[in-house]
Amino acid sequence: MIFSGLRCLLCGLALVAAGGAVFTVSAASSVLVWPVYQVIEADQNGSALWLENRGAAPVSLQVRVFAWKQHDFNEIYADQNDVAISPPFATVAPGQRQLIRLIRNAPVAAGSEQAYRIIIDEVPSPQTPSPAENKATVGLQLQMRYLLPLFVDGEGIWTNERSDIKRDSATASQPHLTWSLQNVAGKPYLQVRNNGKVHARLSNLFWSAKGEVKQAVKTVTPGFLGYVLPGQVMRWPLPPTTTMPGSASQLNAQIADNSPPIVIDRGE
């Protein structure tokens, strides 16, 4: 099964998408999910994902992992056998936690990174409406979906700090990014290309004077914008009034949580 973007994933769902590394995800279902940024390195067989039910009723959840690629500016998800989930279904009692193991089944080529999406669906329990409830009210019940990234590294690749290994941050694998402004059907888009070996998680983009990464002249987007996977190019719409920045301007962005912004070079 291959599908593009989230169109076929969202029918009847409330989506919680997570791209960060250090915070938990929660929503109206009272389910907490952590850590929301999942990495399996070359020397690791898997990673742990925790689900916690802070509600007053049991919650049933299904956990799946899809291969994640990008093509023609779209997110593409497909079935895969490289990463297994144990257990793939769980019912979590109120106040309890459930450990989900993500198990790597296949090696990743040295010097490369493979991307996956973890999709956690809340499975609604059958409910009998009371006489005071009408069909419209019952039909508005939402099913929660949580969308998390998973990156599996080959030998020589690392992007995440680990408490069991002392590392020099200067040796971390980095994306290689360039940007351009594109006109698509009369509308401006910011296009970002990643020629590096690892993903880029873009957030808090802003224009500044060249050589200045602390003082924003104009904010492009506050908060999380999106991912650009290795060797891929993605684009996002900009306000209609956006004009090409002059040669004295530069684009800055955060590519990791709690990290200083970097300068993204201008491309073609």
C-alpha positions in Angstrom: 0.0 0.0 0.0 1.4 3.4 -1.0 -0.3 6.7 -0.3 0.6 10.3 -0.8 0.4 12.9 2.0 -2.2 12.7 4.7 -5.4 12.9 2.7 -6.4 9.3 3.1 -5.2 9.3 6.7 -7.3 12.1 8.1 -10.9 11.1 7.4 -12.8 11.3 10.7 -9.7 11.9 12.7 -8.1 14.6 14.9 -4.4 14.7 14.0 -1.5 15.4 16.4 1.7 15.7 14.4 5.0 15.8 16.4 8.4 16.8 15.1 10.2 17.7 18.3 12.6 15.8 20.5 12.0 16.5 24.1 8.3 17.0 24.8 5.4 14.7 25.1 2.3 14.7 22.9 -1.1 14.8 24.4 -4.6 15.7 23.2 -8.3 15.5 24.1 -8.0 11.7 24.4 -5.7 12.1 27.5 -3.1 9.8 25.9 0.5 10.9 26.3 3.1 9.7 23.8 6.9 10.0 24.3 9.6 10.4 23.2 8.1 11.9 20.0 11.4 12.0 18.1 12.5 8.5 17.5 16.0 7.4 16.3 17.6 4.0 16.0 21.4 4.2 15.5 23.6 1.7 13.7 24.6 0.0 17.0 21.1 -0.2 18.3 18.5 -2.9 17.7 15.5 -0.7 18.4 14.0 2.0 20.5 11.2 2.4 23.1 7.9 4.3 22.7 5.7 4.9 25.7 2.0 5.4 25.8 0.3 6.7 28.9 -3.4 7.0 29.6 -4.3 9.9 31.9 -8.0 9.6 31.3 -10.7 7.9 33.3 -11.5 5.1 30.8 -9.4 2.5 29.1 -7.9 3.5 25.7 -7.2 1.0 22.8 -4.5 2.0 20.4 -3.0 0.7 17.2 0.6 1.4 16.3 2.0 1.2 12.7 5.2 2.2 11.0 5.3 3.3 7.4 8.3 3.9 5.1 8.5 7.7 4.5 9.7 9.3 1.3 9.2 12.7 -0.5 8.5 13.1 -4.2 7.2 16.0 -6.2 6.8 18.1 -3.0 4.5 15.4 -1.4 4.9 13.1 1.6 4.7 9.5 0.5 4.0 6.7 2.9 4.2 2.9 2.1 4.1 -0.4 3.9 7.4 -1.7 5.0 9.1 -4.7 6.8 12.3 -3.0 8.0 10.9 -2.0 11.4 8.6 -4.1 13.5 6.3 -3.0 16.3 5.7 -5.0 19.5 2.9 -5.0 20.4 1.0 -3.4 17.5 -2.2 -3.2 19.5 -2.6 -2.2 23.1 -5.3 -1.3 25.6 -4.0 1.0 28.3 -5.9 1.2 31.6 -6.5 4.6 33.3 -3.3 5.8 35.0 -1.2 3.1 33.3 1.6 3.1 30.8 2.3 0.8 27.9 5.8 0.2 26.4 5.9 -0.2 22.6 9.1 -1.6 21.1 10.3 -0.5 17.7 12.6 -3.2 16.4 14.9 -2.9 13.5 14.8 -5.9 11.1 17.1 -4.7 8.4 20.4 -2.9 8.3 20.8 0.6 6.8 23.7 1.3 4.4 26.7 3.0 5.9 26.6 6.8 5.6 22.9 7.0 5.1 19.6 7.5 6.9 16.2 5.9 6.4 13.0 7.7 7.4 9.8 6.3 8.7 6.5 7.6 10.1 5.0 6.1 13.3 1.2 6.4 13.2 -0.7 5.8 16.4 -4.5 5.5 16.1 -7.0 5.5 18.9 -9.5 2.7 18.3 -12.9 4.0 19.4 -14.8 1.7 21.8 -18.5 0.9 21.0 -20.8 3.2 22.8 -24.5 3.0 23.3 -26.1 6.4 23.2 -28.3 7.4 26.1 -31.8 8.6 25.4 -30.7 12.2 25.9 -28.1 11.8 23.1 -29.0 12.2 19.5 -27.4 10.7 16.4 -25.7 14.0 15.5 -23.9 14.1 18.9 -22.7 10.6 18.7 -21.5 11.2 15.1 -19.2 14.0 16.3 -17.0 11.7 18.4 -13.4 12.1 17.3 -10.7 9.5 16.9 -7.2 10.7 17.7 -4.2 10.0 15.5 -0.6 10.7 16.5 2.0 11.1 13.8 5.7 10.8 14.8 9.0 10.6 12.9 11.4 7.7 13.1 14.9 7.8 11.6 17.2 4.7 11.3 20.9 5.4 10.9 23.6 3.6 9.1 27.2 3.3 10.3 28.9 6.7 10.5 25.6 8.7 10.9 24.4 10.3 14.1 22.1 13.3 14.7 20.9 12.8 18.3 22.7 13.1 21.6 22.9 9.9 23.8 23.5 9.7 27.5 25.6 6.5 27.2 28.0 7.9 24.6 30.2 11.0 24.9 30.2 12.9 21.6 31.6 16.0 20.1 28.7 17.9 18.6 30.9 19.1 15.8 31.0 15.6 14.4 27.2 15.3 14.2 25.8 14.5 10.7 24.2 17.6 9.2 21.9 18.3 6.3 23.1 20.5 3.4 20.4 23.0 2.6 19.8 25.6 -0.1 16.7 27.7 -0.7 15.0 29.6 -3.5 11.7 31.4 -4.1 9.5 29.8 -6.7 6.4 31.2 -8.5 3.8 28.5 -8.9 0.6 29.5 -10.7 1.2 33.1 -9.7 1.8 32.3 -6.0 5.2 32.5 -4.2 6.7 29.4 -2.6 9.7 28.9 -0.4 11.6 25.9 -1.8 14.3 24.1 0.2 16.6 21.4 -1.1 18.6 19.0 1.1 21.7 17.6 -0.5 22.9 16.2 2.8 22.8 12.6 4.1 20.4 13.3 7.0 17.0 15.0 7.3 16.4 18.6 8.2 13.6 19.6 10.6 12.9 23.3 9.8 11.4 25.7 12.3 11.4 29.4 13.2 12.5 30.6 9.8 13.3 34.3 9.3 15.1 36.7 7.0 17.9 38.8 8.4 20.7 41.1 7.2 23.7 39.1 5.9 26.0 38.0 8.7 23.3 38.5 11.3 21.6 35.4 12.7 20.1 36.9 15.9 18.1 39.8 14.7 15.2 39.0 12.4 14.2 41.5 9.7 11.1 39.5 8.7 9.7 36.2 10.1 9.0 33.6 7.4 7.2 31.1 9.8 7.1 30.9 13.6 7.3 27.4 15.0 7.6 24.2 13.0 7.5 24.3 9.2 8.3 20.8 8.0 10.9 18.2 7.1 13.2 17.8 4.1 14.6 14.3 3.8 18.0 13.5 2.4 18.3 14.2 -1.3 14.9 15.7 -1.5 13.3 19.1 -2.1 10.2 20.5 -0.5 8.3 23.8 -0.8 5.8 25.7 1.2 3.4 28.6 0.2 4.3 32.1 1.3 2.0 35.2 1.7 1.1 36.7 -1.7 2.9 39.9 -1.0 6.3 38.1 -0.6 9.1 39.5 -2.7 12.5 38.2 -3.5 14.9 39.3 -0.7 17.9 41.4 -1.8 21.4 40.2 -2.0 22.1 41.7 1.4 19.5 39.3 3.1 19.9 35.8 4.3 17.5 33.0 5.4 18.0 31.5 8.8 16.3 28.5 10.5 16.5 26.1 13.4 17.1 22.5 12.3 16.9 21.0 15.8 15.1 21.9 19.0 16.9 24.1 21.5 19.7 24.9 18.9 20.8 28.2 17.5 19.6 29.1 14.0 21.8 28.3 11.0 22.1 30.2 7.7 20.6 28.4 4.7 22.5 29.3 1.5 20.7 30.7 -1.5 20.3 28.2 -4.3 19.2 28.3 -7.9 
